[in-house]
Amino acid sequence: MMRMTQRARQIEPFYVMEIAKAAAQVAQTTAFKASGKEMLSLNIGEPDFTAAPLVQERAMKVIRDGTTQYTHAVGLESLRERISEWYTDKFGLNVPPKRIIITSGASAALQLACLALVEHGDVILMPDPCYPCNRQFVLACGGTPKLITTNAKDRFQLNLEQVKEHWGPHTRGVLLASPSNPTGTSIAPDVLKGILDFVESKGGICIADEIYIGLSYEEQFAKSALSLSDQVISVNSFSKYFNMTGWRLGWLVVPEPVVSAVERLAQNLFICPSTVSQHAALGCFEPQSLALFDERRAQFKARRDTFVPALNKLGLNVPVTPDGAFYAWADCTEVCHQLGISGSWDLAFEFLNKAYVAVAPGRDFGVQNTNQYIRFSTASSSAALEEAVTRLGLLIRGEHE
């Protein structure tokens, strides 16, 4: 048998995608087809909105004109300039284009950041729960993710005392997300500032996953970590706020001394991000596109404001109302007890097989207490969310057909 590397063996499955595969199998069953229902996919964090019209138009023009050759490894200069202007207009920040590196999605940005800054054996502190792929990037480059249990009191985010307590001789830094996936919660700026100052005093690094920063709903949290320190490595994406998931385009903001190392890695690993996607993304920063994104952000907030209270009424209690992104991190203990189910993994399949609602079980996002949580994506339409509440309510109350 062909020998797999230790690196490959230690990477865990992305269970959200495993649920997606299971949902596809259920959709082929006779019972599902006879039900006349559609599968409600609340397991994947993908906006139901597509790319803005100007983005689509630019993509088609690039293809028609044949201007699809390689770009620089760090991306189109014009796109880096527009992102720099976006930081000024939205956050009042001066982020020079030379510190911005365009990448093949936020995933490539995280990979490049980890490869440039994390050595074999380095420990990276992360909150539990957190987005699973983030810790897999650390593992893949030889680092060790150390998950630290968080709670509702701290909005499921790390606090300064925890970072100090868990900092050891091999600790390299922290990887945070604000707003977070799976909880939709952000780190309070004063807490984040304390963490950043401590990490810098130790000569460490802070990688901030900010792919949902454009989808912040409360002004007190709508602040980039870049406003607190110019040593932060910020990861961002065109997938969520800009609704370009399948276009696979993101960016990094790094301290100037790091640019050269990341550029060399990008040259060898990726050559460049998609040329079509880069040219198309310039359309994101036109006034009519930005206005559209803000309208869509308001719709995401409205969905949160309806869906989260509905979950609470079902006994799927959301202990912290999300202040950003499009997720609800729900404690399913009460419902599991009511249905005689052991935990969120089995409950997810109960919802899938009987209500045709796909959700993400907590095991994807950490190790402590995650069997009592389920993540719902509220990126689907309001109609789909309402239908999901109806179906789950019938199942939980024992009125399922």
DRENDO-1510 file (C-alpha; in Angstrom, 1 decimal, always signed):
<recs>
REC; n; res; u; v; w
REC; 1; MET; +0.0; +0.0; +0.0 .
REC; 2; MET; +1.3; +3.5; -0.9 .
REC; 3; ARG; +2.6; +5.2; +2.3 .
REC; 4; MET; +0.9; +8.4; +3.3 .
REC; 5; THR; +2.8; +11.2; +5.0 .
REC; 6; GLN; +2.3; +11.8; +8.7 .
REC; 7; ARG; +1.1; +15.3; +7.6 .
REC; 8; ALA; -1.7; +13.9; +5.5 .
REC; 9; ARG; -2.7; +11.3; +8.2 .
REC; 10; GLN; -3.1; +13.9; +10.9 .
REC; 11; ILE; -5.3; +16.2; +8.9 .
REC; 12; GLU; -8.9; +15.7; +10.0 .
REC; 13; PRO; -11.9; +15.7; +7.6 .
REC; 14; PHE; -13.8; +18.9; +7.1 .
REC; 15; TYR; -17.1; +17.6; +8.6 .
REC; 16; VAL; -19.2; +20.3; +7.1 .
REC; 17; MET; -18.3; +18.9; +3.7 .
REC; 18; GLU; -19.0; +15.4; +4.9 .
REC; 19; ILE; -22.5; +16.5; +5.9 .
REC; 20; ALA; -22.9; +18.0; +2.4 .
REC; 21; LYS; -22.0; +14.6; +0.9 .
REC; 22; ALA; -24.5; +12.9; +3.2 .
REC; 23; ALA; -27.2; +15.4; +2.2 .
REC; 24; ALA; -26.5; +14.6; -1.5 .
REC; 25; GLN; -27.0; +10.9; -0.7 .
REC; 26; VAL; -30.3; +11.6; +1.2 .
REC; 27; ALA; -31.5; +13.6; -1.8 .
REC; 28; GLN; -31.3; +10.5; -4.0 .
REC; 29; THR; -33.5; +8.4; -1.7 .
REC; 30; THR; -37.0; +7.4; -2.6 .
REC; 31; ALA; -38.4; +8.9; +0.5 .
REC; 32; PHE; -36.9; +12.3; -0.2 .
REC; 33; LYS; -38.1; +12.3; -3.8 .
REC; 34; ALA; -41.6; +11.3; -2.7 .
REC; 35; SER; -41.7; +14.1; -0.1 .
REC; 36; GLY; -41.6; +16.8; -2.8 .
REC; 37; LYS; -39.4; +18.9; -0.5 .
REC; 38; GLU; -36.1; +20.5; -1.2 .
REC; 39; MET; -33.0; +19.9; +0.9 .
REC; 40; LEU; -32.3; +23.0; +3.1 .
REC; 41; SER; -28.6; +23.5; +3.4 .
REC; 42; LEU; -27.8; +25.4; +6.5 .
REC; 43; ASN; -24.5; +23.6; +6.9 .
REC; 44; ILE; -22.3; +25.7; +4.6 .
REC; 45; GLY; -21.4; +29.3; +5.0 .
REC; 46; GLU; -22.1; +30.4; +1.5 .
REC; 47; PRO; -24.2; +33.5; +0.7 .
REC; 48; ASP; -27.3; +32.9; -1.4 .
REC; 49; PHE; -26.4; +36.2; -3.2 .
REC; 50; THR; -24.1; +35.9; -6.3 .
REC; 51; ALA; -21.4; +38.3; -7.5 .
REC; 52; ALA; -22.5; +41.9; -8.1 .
REC; 53; PRO; -23.5; +42.8; -11.6 .
REC; 54; LEU; -20.5; +44.9; -12.3 .
REC; 55; VAL; -18.2; +42.1; -11.2 .
REC; 56; GLN; -19.9; +39.7; -13.6 .
REC; 57; GLU; -19.7; +42.3; -16.4 .
REC; 58; ARG; -16.0; +42.8; -15.8 .
REC; 59; ALA; -15.3; +39.1; -15.9 .
REC; 60; MET; -17.0; +38.7; -19.2 .
REC; 61; LYS; -15.1; +41.6; -20.6 .
REC; 62; VAL; -11.8; +40.2; -19.5 .
REC; 63; ILE; -12.6; +36.9; -21.2 .
REC; 64; ARG; -13.9; +38.6; -24.4 .
REC; 65; ASP; -10.8; +40.8; -24.6 .
REC; 66; GLY; -8.4; +37.9; -23.9 .
REC; 67; THR; -6.6; +39.8; -21.1 .
REC; 68; THR; -6.2; +36.6; -19.0 .
REC; 69; GLN; -2.4; +36.2; -18.8 .
REC; 70; TYR; -0.6; +35.8; -15.5 .
REC; 71; THR; -0.4; +38.7; -13.2 .
REC; 72; HIS; +2.3; +39.4; -10.6 .
REC; 73; ALA; +2.3; +36.8; -7.8 .
REC; 74; VAL; +1.1; +39.5; -5.3 .
REC; 75; GLY; -1.7; +40.5; -7.6 .
REC; 76; LEU; -2.8; +43.3; -9.8 .
REC; 77; GLU; -1.5; +46.6; -8.6 .
REC; 78; SER; -4.8; +48.3; -9.5 .
REC; 79; LEU; -6.7; +45.8; -7.2 .
REC; 80; ARG; -4.2; +46.3; -4.4 .
REC; 81; GLU; -4.8; +50.0; -4.7 .
REC; 82; ARG; -8.6; +49.7; -4.5 .
REC; 83; ILE; -8.4; +47.5; -1.4 .
REC; 84; SER; -6.1; +50.1; +0.2 .
REC; 85; GLU; -8.7; +52.8; -0.6 .
REC; 86; TRP; -11.4; +50.5; +0.8 .
REC; 87; TYR; -9.6; +50.3; +4.2 .
REC; 88; THR; -9.4; +54.1; +4.2 .
REC; 89; ASP; -13.0; +54.7; +3.3 .
REC; 90; LYS; -14.5; +52.0; +5.5 .
REC; 91; PHE; -12.2; +52.0; +8.5 .
REC; 92; GLY; -10.2; +55.2; +8.3 .
REC; 93; LEU; -7.0; +53.2; +8.0 .
REC; 94; ASN; -3.8; +53.9; +6.0 .
REC; 95; VAL; -2.9; +50.4; +4.6 .
REC; 96; PRO; -0.3; +50.9; +1.8 .
REC; 97; PRO; -0.9; +48.8; -1.3 .
REC; 98; LYS; +2.6; +47.3; -1.0 .
REC; 99; ARG; +1.5; +45.6; +2.2 .
REC; 100; ILE; -1.5; +43.9; +0.4 .
REC; 101; ILE; -1.0; +40.6; -1.3 .
REC; 102; ILE; -3.8; +39.1; -3.4 .
REC; 103; THR; -4.3; +35.4; -2.9 .
REC; 104; SER; -6.3; +32.5; -4.3 .
REC; 105; GLY; -8.9; +32.8; -1.6 .
REC; 106; ALA; -8.5; +33.3; +2.2 .
REC; 107; SER; -7.4; +29.7; +2.3 .
REC; 108; ALA; -4.3; +30.4; +0.3 .
REC; 109; ALA; -3.7; +33.5; +2.4 .
REC; 110; LEU; -3.7; +31.5; +5.6 .
REC; 111; GLN; -1.4; +28.9; +4.0 .
REC; 112; LEU; +1.1; +31.5; +2.9 .
REC; 113; ALA; +1.0; +33.2; +6.3 .
REC; 114; CYS; +1.6; +30.0; +8.1 .
REC; 115; LEU; +4.4; +28.9; +5.8 .
REC; 116; ALA; +6.1; +32.2; +6.1 .
REC; 117; LEU; +5.9; +32.5; +9.9 .
REC; 118; VAL; +5.3; +29.2; +11.6 .
REC; 119; GLU; +8.2; +26.8; +12.0 .
REC; 120; HIS; +8.1; +23.1; +12.8 .
REC; 121; GLY; +7.1; +22.7; +16.4 .
REC; 122; ASP; +5.8; +26.2; +16.9 .
REC; 123; VAL; +2.7; +26.4; +19.0 .
REC; 124; ILE; -0.2; +28.6; +17.8 .
REC; 125; LEU; -2.9; +29.5; +20.4 .
REC; 126; MET; -6.5; +29.4; +19.1 .
REC; 127; PRO; -9.9; +29.6; +20.6 .
REC; 128; ASP; -12.1; +26.5; +20.9 .
REC; 129; PRO; -14.5; +26.6; +19.0 .
REC; 130; CYS; -12.9; +28.0; +15.8 .
REC; 131; TYR; -13.0; +27.4; +12.1 .
REC; 132; PRO; -11.5; +23.9; +11.6 .
REC; 133; CYS; -9.4; +24.7; +8.5 .
REC; 134; ASN; -7.4; +27.3; +10.4 .
REC; 135; ARG; -5.9; +24.8; +12.7 .
REC; 136; GLN; -5.3; +22.4; +9.8 .
REC; 137; PHE; -3.2; +25.0; +8.1 .
REC; 138; VAL; -1.1; +25.3; +11.2 .
REC; 139; LEU; -0.7; +21.5; +11.3 .
REC; 140; ALA; +0.1; +21.2; +7.6 .
REC; 141; CYS; +3.1; +23.4; +8.0 .
REC; 142; GLY; +4.5; +21.6; +11.0 .
REC; 143; GLY; +3.1; +23.8; +13.7 .
REC; 144; THR; +0.9; +22.7; +16.7 .
REC; 145; PRO; -2.5; +24.4; +17.2 .
REC; 146; LYS; -3.3; +24.7; +20.8 .
REC; 147; LEU; -7.1; +25.0; +21.3 .
REC; 148; ILE; -8.1; +27.0; +24.4 .
REC; 149; THR; -11.7; +26.5; +25.7 .
REC; 150; THR; -13.8; +29.6; +25.6 .
REC; 151; ASN; -17.2; +30.4; +26.9 .
REC; 152; ALA; -20.3; +32.6; +26.3 .
REC; 153; LYS; -19.1; +35.1; +28.9 .
REC; 154; ASP; -16.1; +35.9; +26.7 .
REC; 155; ARG; -18.2; +35.7; +23.5 .
REC; 156; PHE; -16.4; +32.4; +22.7 .
REC; 157; GLN; -13.2; +34.4; +22.1 .
REC; 158; LEU; -9.8; +34.3; +23.9 .
REC; 159; ASN; -9.1; +36.8; +26.6 .
REC; 160; LEU; -5.7; +38.2; +27.6 .
REC; 161; GLU; -5.5; +36.1; +30.8 .
REC; 162; GLN; -5.9; +32.9; +28.8 .
REC; 163; VAL; -3.2; +33.9; +26.3 .
REC; 164; LYS; -0.8; +34.7; +29.2 .
REC; 165; GLU; -1.6; +31.4; +31.0 .
REC; 166; HIS; -1.1; +29.2; +27.9 .
REC; 167; TRP; +2.0; +31.0; +26.5 .
REC; 168; GLY; +4.9; +28.7; +26.7 .
REC; 169; PRO; +8.5; +28.4; +25.5 .
REC; 170; HIS; +7.4; +27.1; +22.1 .
REC; 171; THR; +4.5; +29.4; +21.6 .
REC; 172; ARG; +4.8; +31.4; +18.4 .
REC; 173; GLY; +1.6; +33.4; +18.5 .
REC; 174; VAL; -2.2; +33.5; +18.2 .
REC; 175; LEU; -4.6; +32.9; +15.4 .
REC; 176; LEU; -7.9; +34.7; +16.0 .
REC; 177; ALA; -11.1; +35.3; +14.0 .
REC; 178; SER; -13.3; +38.3; +14.4 .
REC; 179; PRO; -16.2; +38.0; +13.6 .
REC; 180; SER; -15.8; +34.3; +14.2 .
REC; 181; ASN; -16.9; +31.2; +12.4 .
REC; 182; PRO; -18.8; +29.3; +13.9 .
REC; 183; THR; -20.1; +31.7; +16.5 .
REC; 184; GLY; -20.5; +35.0; +14.6 .
REC; 185; THR; -19.0; +36.8; +17.6 .
REC; 186; SER; -16.3; +39.4; +17.6 .
REC; 187; ILE; -13.5; +40.3; +20.1 .
REC; 188; ALA; -14.0; +43.5; +21.9 .
REC; 189; PRO; -11.4; +46.0; +20.7 .
REC; 190; ASP; -9.9; +46.6; +24.2 .
REC; 191; VAL; -9.5; +42.8; +24.7 .
REC; 192; LEU; -7.9; +42.5; +21.3 .
REC; 193; LYS; -5.6; +45.4; +22.0 .
REC; 194; GLY; -4.4; +43.7; +25.2 .
REC; 195; ILE; -3.7; +40.5; +23.4 .
REC; 196; LEU; -1.8; +42.2; +20.6 .
REC; 197; ASP; +0.4; +44.2; +23.0 .
REC; 198; PHE; +1.2; +41.0; +25.0 .
REC; 199; VAL; +2.0; +38.9; +21.9 .
REC; 200; GLU; +4.2; +41.7; +20.5 .
REC; 201; SER; +6.0; +42.0; +23.8 .
REC; 202; LYS; +6.9; +38.3; +23.5 .
REC; 203; GLY; +8.1; +38.7; +19.9 .
REC; 204; GLY; +5.2; +36.6; +18.7 .
REC; 205; ILE; +2.8; +36.9; +15.8 .
REC; 206; CYS; -0.9; +37.5; +15.5 .
REC; 207; ILE; -2.9; +36.2; +12.5 .
REC; 208; ALA; -6.3; +37.8; +12.4 .
REC; 209; ASP; -8.9; +36.1; +10.2 .
REC; 210; GLU; -11.1; +39.0; +9.2 .
REC; 211; ILE; -13.0; +37.6; +6.3 .
REC; 212; TYR; -16.4; +38.6; +7.9 .
REC; 213; ILE; -15.3; +42.1; +9.0 .
REC; 214; GLY; -17.5; +43.6; +6.3 .
REC; 215; LEU; -20.5; +41.8; +7.8 .
REC; 216; SER; -20.2; +43.4; +11.3 .
REC; 217; TYR; -23.6; +44.5; +12.6 .
REC; 218; GLU; -22.6; +46.5; +15.7 .
REC; 219; GLU; -20.4; +49.5; +15.5 .
REC; 220; GLN; -18.5; +48.7; +18.6 .
REC; 221; PHE; -17.1; +45.6; +17.0 .
REC; 222; ALA; -16.7; +46.9; +13.4 .
REC; 223; LYS; -13.0; +47.6; +13.7 .
REC; 224; SER; -10.2; +45.9; +12.0 .
REC; 225; ALA; -7.3; +44.6; +14.0 .
REC; 226; LEU; -5.1; +46.6; +11.7 .
REC; 227; SER; -6.3; +49.7; +13.5 .
REC; 228; LEU; -4.7; +48.4; +16.7 .
REC; 229; SER; -1.3; +47.3; +15.4 .
REC; 230; ASP; +0.7; +47.4; +12.1 .
REC; 231; GLN; +2.2; +44.1; +13.1 .
REC; 232; VAL; -1.0; +42.1; +12.6 .
REC; 233; ILE; -1.2; +39.7; +9.7 .
REC; 234; SER; -4.8; +40.2; +8.5 .
REC; 235; VAL; -6.6; +37.6; +6.3 .
REC; 236; ASN; -9.5; +38.7; +4.2 .
REC; 237; SER; -11.6; +37.4; +1.3 .
REC; 238; PHE; -13.9; +38.3; -1.5 .
REC; 239; SER; -16.1; +35.3; -0.7 .
REC; 240; LYS; -18.4; +36.5; +2.1 .
REC; 241; TYR; -19.1; +40.3; +2.2 .
REC; 242; PHE; -18.4; +40.6; -1.6 .
REC; 243; ASN; -20.4; +37.4; -2.4 .
REC; 244; MET; -17.7; +35.8; -4.6 .
REC; 245; THR; -17.3; +32.4; -3.0 .
REC; 246; GLY; -16.5; +30.3; -6.1 .
REC; 247; TRP; -14.2; +32.9; -7.6 .
REC; 248; ARG; -11.5; +31.9; -5.1 .
REC; 249; LEU; -10.0; +35.3; -4.3 .
REC; 250; GLY; -8.7; +36.8; -1.1 .
REC; 251; TRP; -5.9; +38.9; +0.3 .
REC; 252; LEU; -3.3; +39.3; +3.1 .
REC; 253; VAL; -2.1; +42.4; +4.8 .
REC; 254; VAL; +1.3; +41.9; +6.3 .
REC; 255; PRO; +4.0; +44.0; +7.8 .
REC; 256; GLU; +6.3; +45.3; +5.1 .
REC; 257; PRO; +9.3; +43.1; +6.1 .
REC; 258; VAL; +7.1; +40.0; +5.5 .
REC; 259; VAL; +6.1; +40.9; +2.0 .
REC; 260; SER; +9.1; +39.5; +0.2 .
REC; 261; ALA; +9.0; +36.1; +1.9 .
REC; 262; VAL; +5.2; +35.7; +1.2 .
REC; 263; GLU; +5.8; +36.8; -2.4 .
REC; 264; ARG; +8.5; +34.1; -3.0 .
REC; 265; LEU; +6.2; +31.5; -1.6 .
REC; 266; ALA; +3.3; +32.7; -3.7 .
REC; 267; GLN; +5.4; +32.6; -6.9 .
REC; 268; ASN; +6.3; +29.0; -6.3 .
REC; 269; LEU; +3.0; +27.7; -4.9 .
REC; 270; PHE; +0.4; +29.5; -6.9 .
REC; 271; ILE; +2.2; +31.6; -9.6 .
REC; 272; CYS; -0.7; +34.1; -9.3 .
REC; 273; PRO; -4.3; +34.3; -8.3 .
REC; 274; SER; -7.0; +33.9; -11.0 .
REC; 275; THR; -6.5; +36.8; -13.5 .
REC; 276; VAL; -10.2; +36.8; -14.4 .
REC; 277; SER; -11.3; +37.0; -10.7 .
REC; 278; GLN; -8.8; +39.8; -10.0 .
REC; 279; HIS; -10.0; +42.0; -12.9 .
REC; 280; ALA; -13.6; +41.2; -12.0 .
REC; 281; ALA; -13.1; +42.1; -8.3 .
REC; 282; LEU; -12.3; +45.6; -9.3 .
REC; 283; GLY; -16.0; +46.0; -9.8 .
REC; 284; CYS; -16.6; +45.4; -6.1 .
REC; 285; PHE; -15.3; +48.9; -5.3 .
REC; 286; GLU; -17.6; +50.9; -7.5 .
REC; 287; PRO; -20.2; +52.9; -5.6 .
REC; 288; GLN; -23.2; +50.9; -6.9 .
REC; 289; SER; -21.6; +47.6; -5.9 .
REC; 290; LEU; -20.6; +48.9; -2.4 .
REC; 291; ALA; -24.2; +50.1; -1.9 .
REC; 292; LEU; -25.5; +46.7; -3.0 .
REC; 293; PHE; -23.2; +44.9; -0.5 .
REC; 294; ASP; -24.5; +47.1; +2.3 .
REC; 295; GLU; -28.1; +46.3; +1.3 .
REC; 296; ARG; -27.2; +42.6; +1.4 .
REC; 297; ARG; -25.5; +43.0; +4.8 .
REC; 298; ALA; -28.8; +44.5; +6.1 .
REC; 299; GLN; -30.6; +41.5; +4.8 .
REC; 300; PHE; -28.2; +39.1; +6.6 .
REC; 301; LYS; -28.8; +41.1; +9.8 .
REC; 302; ALA; -32.5; +40.9; +9.4 .
REC; 303; ARG; -32.3; +37.1; +8.9 .
REC; 304; ARG; -30.3; +36.9; +12.2 .
REC; 305; ASP; -32.8; +39.0; +14.0 .
REC; 306; THR; -35.6; +36.6; +13.0 .
REC; 307; PHE; -33.8; +33.2; +13.0 .
REC; 308; VAL; -32.0; +33.4; +16.3 .
REC; 309; PRO; -35.1; +34.1; +18.4 .
REC; 310; ALA; -36.9; +31.3; +16.5 .
REC; 311; LEU; -34.1; +28.8; +17.4 .
REC; 312; ASN; -34.3; +29.9; +21.0 .
REC; 313; LYS; -38.0; +29.1; +21.0 .
REC; 314; LEU; -37.3; +25.6; +19.7 .
REC; 315; GLY; -34.9; +24.9; +22.6 .
REC; 316; LEU; -31.9; +25.4; +20.4 .
REC; 317; ASN; -30.4; +28.1; +22.5 .
REC; 318; VAL; -28.0; +30.6; +21.1 .
REC; 319; PRO; -26.1; +31.8; +24.2 .
REC; 320; VAL; -24.5; +34.8; +22.5 .
REC; 321; THR; -26.3; +36.7; +19.8 .
REC; 322; PRO; -23.9; +36.9; +16.8 .
REC; 323; ASP; -22.7; +40.4; +16.0 .
REC; 324; GLY; -21.4; +39.6; +12.5 .
REC; 325; ALA; -21.0; +36.9; +9.8 .
REC; 326; PHE; -24.0; +34.6; +9.2 .
REC; 327; TYR; -24.0; +31.9; +11.7 .
REC; 328; ALA; -25.8; +30.8; +14.9 .
REC; 329; TRP; -23.9; +28.7; +17.4 .
REC; 330; ALA; -26.8; +26.9; +19.2 .
REC; 331; ASP; -26.7; +24.7; +22.3 .
REC; 332; CYS; -28.7; +21.6; +21.5 .
REC; 333; THR; -28.5; +20.0; +24.9 .
REC; 334; GLU; -32.2; +20.5; +25.6 .
REC; 335; VAL; -33.3; +19.2; +22.3 .
REC; 336; CYS; -31.0; +16.2; +22.4 .
REC; 337; HIS; -32.4; +15.3; +25.8 .
REC; 338; GLN; -36.0; +15.7; +24.6 .
REC; 339; LEU; -35.4; +13.5; +21.6 .
REC; 340; GLY; -33.2; +10.9; +23.4 .
REC; 341; ILE; -30.2; +11.7; +21.2 .
REC; 342; SER; -26.6; +11.6; +22.6 .
REC; 343; GLY; -25.2; +14.8; +21.0 .
REC; 344; SER; -24.9; +17.2; +18.1 .
REC; 345; TRP; -23.4; +14.7; +15.7 .
REC; 346; ASP; -26.4; +12.3; +15.9 .
REC; 347; LEU; -28.8; +15.3; +16.1 .
REC; 348; ALA; -27.4; +16.6; +12.8 .
REC; 349; PHE; -28.3; +13.3; +11.1 .
REC; 350; GLU; -31.7; +13.3; +12.7 .
REC; 351; PHE; -32.4; +16.7; +11.2 .
REC; 352; LEU; -30.9; +15.6; +7.9 .
REC; 353; ASN; -32.7; +12.3; +7.5 .
REC; 354; LYS; -36.1; +13.3; +8.9 .
REC; 355; ALA; -36.5; +17.1; +8.3 .
REC; 356; TYR; -34.2; +17.4; +5.3 .
REC; 357; VAL; -32.3; +20.2; +7.0 .
REC; 358; ALA; -28.5; +20.0; +6.8 .
REC; 359; VAL; -26.6; +21.6; +9.7 .
REC; 360; ALA; -23.0; +21.5; +10.9 .
REC; 361; PRO; -22.3; +19.5; +14.1 .
REC; 362; GLY; -20.1; +21.0; +16.7 .
REC; 363; ARG; -17.3; +18.4; +16.3 .
REC; 364; ASP; -15.9; +20.3; +13.3 .
REC; 365; PHE; -15.1; +23.3; +15.4 .
REC; 366; GLY; -13.2; +22.1; +18.4 .
REC; 367; VAL; -12.8; +19.5; +21.1 .
REC; 368; GLN; -14.3; +20.9; +24.3 .
REC; 369; ASN; -18.1; +20.8; +24.8 .
REC; 370; THR; -18.6; +20.8; +21.0 .
REC; 371; ASN; -20.9; +17.8; +21.2 .
REC; 372; GLN; -23.5; +20.0; +22.7 .
REC; 373; TYR; -23.4; +22.6; +19.9 .
REC; 374; ILE; -24.7; +22.9; +16.3 .
REC; 375; ARG; -23.8; +25.6; +13.9 .
REC; 376; PHE; -26.5; +27.0; +11.6 .
REC; 377; SER; -25.7; +29.1; +8.6 .
REC; 378; THR; -28.1; +32.0; +8.1 .
REC; 379; ALA; -26.7; +32.7; +4.7 .
REC; 380; SER; -29.7; +31.1; +3.0 .
REC; 381; SER; -32.8; +33.0; +2.0 .
REC; 382; SER; -35.4; +34.2; +4.6 .
REC; 383; ALA; -37.9; +31.7; +3.1 .
REC; 384; ALA; -35.5; +28.8; +3.5 .
REC; 385; LEU; -34.8; +29.8; +7.1 .
REC; 386; GLU; -38.5; +30.0; +7.9 .
REC; 387; GLU; -39.1; +26.6; +6.3 .
REC; 388; ALA; -36.2; +25.1; +8.3 .
REC; 389; VAL; -37.7; +26.5; +11.6 .
REC; 390; THR; -41.1; +25.0; +10.7 .
REC; 391; ARG; -39.6; +21.5; +9.8 .
REC; 392; LEU; -37.4; +21.4; +12.9 .
REC; 393; GLY; -40.2; +22.5; +15.1 .
REC; 394; LEU; -42.4; +19.7; +13.9 .
REC; 395; LEU; -39.6; +17.2; +14.4 .
REC; 396; ILE; -38.8; +18.4; +17.9 .
REC; 397; ARG; -42.4; +18.5; +19.0 .
REC; 398; GLY; -43.0; +14.9; +17.7 .
REC; 399; GLU; -45.4; +16.1; +15.0 .
REC; 400; HIS; -43.1; +15.0; +12.2 .
REC; 401; GLU; -44.9; +13.1; +9.4 .
</recs>
